[in-house]
Amino acid sequence: MDSLSAFLGGGGAALLILALVGAEFIALAIRYRLDAGSPPGRWLSPLVAGAALVTALWLVQSQMPPIFLGPVLAIAGVAHLLGFRQRWSREPRCSGDKSVN
């Protein structure tokens, strides 16, 4: 059990998650290049935000200087805001007109 605690608390799990996020980015980019996936505008900001938050977790677990934490959290915040802007600025859906033609 000590090795699991060391893995989780020492930043190993965060690095594993970052590697998985990187693999997801590569897979989504390849799918997009093959015209089989959605455009990067739909998935890039959530991936960047998630990667930045996991990076912040890794920085804390690795006891890095706190000066690095602020910019990483700022990147996560900006990525989240960009994602919200993309979702909220789309064309409005049908107005609910129930008239029969």
Disulfide bonds with the S-S distance in Angstrom:
none
